[in-house]
Amino acid sequence: MAILFPTSKDIYIEINGRRLAVAQGYKVKTSRESRYIEAFGSEQPVGTVGGRQKHILELSRICATRDAVSDGIDFYSLSGFNVVIVKPDRQIIYSECEWGEILETAALGEAALEKATIVAGKRMELS
């Protein structure tokens, strides 16, 4: 039995409901700090407990919207923004985002970032 993940219809960065940029692709790595529960004198753990989740996003081919360019938005000063991934059946919102790394490559006259690595504080799904 195969598990299917719906493809993305739209990927963008927003602040206060205002779109600042769109991206052509993304990768998300979510990890969890899980731990064993150990009992005194037992050779095997008696269980496990889940810990905090960490969300690391990598957006590729990011392009600022016309409004963001005309307003002179500086992506290097962005803080506390959202990354929204729209899928056919739901919307995934990563909030409380901070950028960790930006790789910028562009030809003359273009306003594009090649990649951005983003750390998200929360993940929420809306149907």
Wavefront OBJ file of the C-alpha trace (Angstrom):
o trace
v 0.000 0.000 0.000
v 1.522 3.323 -1.059
v 1.113 6.539 0.904
v 0.462 9.532 -1.337
v 1.408 13.049 -0.347
v -0.619 15.699 -2.202
v 1.559 18.055 -4.218
v 1.821 21.761 -3.475
v -0.296 24.301 -5.291
v 1.305 27.355 -3.742
v 4.248 28.163 -1.431
v 4.718 31.635 0.013
v 6.130 33.789 2.812
v 3.760 36.148 4.619
v 3.580 38.594 7.491
v 0.203 39.654 8.906
v -1.620 38.026 5.979
v 0.452 39.955 3.403
v 2.389 37.922 0.828
v 6.003 38.983 0.579
v 7.443 36.245 -1.626
v 6.626 33.023 -3.427
v 8.806 29.930 -3.773
v 9.009 27.233 -6.444
v 9.941 24.392 -4.113
v 10.450 23.351 -0.524
v 11.859 20.675 1.773
v 10.818 20.219 5.381
v 12.650 18.254 8.029
v 10.806 17.780 11.304
v 12.646 16.109 14.139
v 11.623 15.257 17.667
v 13.642 15.040 20.883
v 12.260 11.686 22.093
v 13.656 10.001 25.212
v 13.559 6.622 26.927
v 11.818 6.072 30.258
v 14.030 3.882 32.381
v 13.230 2.017 35.571
v 15.814 1.368 38.273
v 17.229 -2.159 37.933
v 15.660 -2.802 34.511
v 17.905 -3.657 31.559
v 15.341 -2.454 29.012
v 13.534 0.891 28.871
v 9.947 0.703 30.107
v 8.742 3.148 27.467
v 9.440 6.287 25.514
v 8.196 9.843 25.661
v 7.990 12.317 22.791
v 9.656 15.681 23.151
v 9.723 18.982 21.353
v 9.434 19.125 17.593
v 11.855 21.115 15.438
v 10.887 22.248 11.942
v 13.601 23.176 9.437
v 12.371 24.374 6.028
v 14.418 24.894 2.898
v 12.726 27.064 0.286
v 14.098 27.199 -3.248
v 13.775 29.784 -6.019
v 12.195 32.467 -3.859
v 10.926 35.535 -5.666
v 9.687 38.687 -3.928
v 6.215 39.928 -4.833
v 5.868 43.276 -6.646
v 4.454 44.877 -3.488
v 7.411 43.688 -1.408
v 9.890 45.011 -3.990
v 8.117 48.386 -4.298
v 7.963 48.690 -0.487
v 11.689 47.875 -0.238
v 11.218 44.845 2.043
v 14.590 43.617 3.319
v 14.451 39.820 3.654
v 17.569 39.881 5.840
v 15.639 41.800 8.511
v 12.524 39.584 8.450
v 11.570 38.045 11.769
v 8.466 36.265 13.053
v 7.036 35.529 9.610
v 4.931 32.609 8.315
v 5.623 30.115 5.553
v 2.413 28.810 3.998
v 2.235 25.666 1.867
v -1.080 25.213 0.091
v -1.985 21.658 -0.906
v -5.136 20.518 -2.725
v -6.747 19.217 0.469
v -5.248 21.435 3.183
v -3.000 24.336 4.102
v 0.121 23.966 6.242
v 1.290 27.047 8.117
v 4.714 27.259 9.718
v 4.696 30.241 12.081
v 7.147 32.122 14.306
v 9.747 31.666 11.556
v 13.296 32.964 11.557
v 15.727 32.575 8.695
v 18.957 30.718 9.378
v 20.704 30.864 6.026
v 20.126 32.678 2.740
v 21.824 31.804 -0.547
v 21.320 34.540 -3.105
v 22.044 34.142 -6.825
v 20.442 36.202 -9.575
v 21.090 37.636 -12.995
v 21.008 41.377 -13.627
v 17.573 42.864 -13.088
v 16.198 39.855 -11.189
v 15.047 39.880 -7.577
v 15.389 36.248 -6.552
v 16.892 34.300 -3.698
v 18.129 30.846 -4.625
v 17.546 29.174 -1.252
v 16.604 30.059 2.294
v 16.815 27.820 5.332
v 14.148 28.679 7.868
v 13.507 27.554 11.433
v 9.815 27.454 12.395
v 8.459 27.616 15.929
v 5.074 26.031 15.194
v 3.312 23.937 12.549
v -0.446 24.002 11.987
v -2.672 22.284 9.425
v -5.957 23.746 8.220
v -8.446 21.825 6.082
l 1 2 3 4 5 6 7 8 9 10 11 12 13 14 15 16 17 18 19 20 21 22 23 24 25 26 27 28 29 30 31 32 33 34 35 36 37 38 39 40 41 42 43 44 45 46 47 48 49 50 51 52 53 54 55 56 57 58 59 60 61 62 63 64 65 66 67 68 69 70 71 72 73 74 75 76 77 78 79 80 81 82 83 84 85 86 87 88 89 90 91 92 93 94 95 96 97 98 99 100 101 102 103 104 105 106 107 108 109 110 111 112 113 114 115 116 117 118 119 120 121 122 123 124 125 126 127
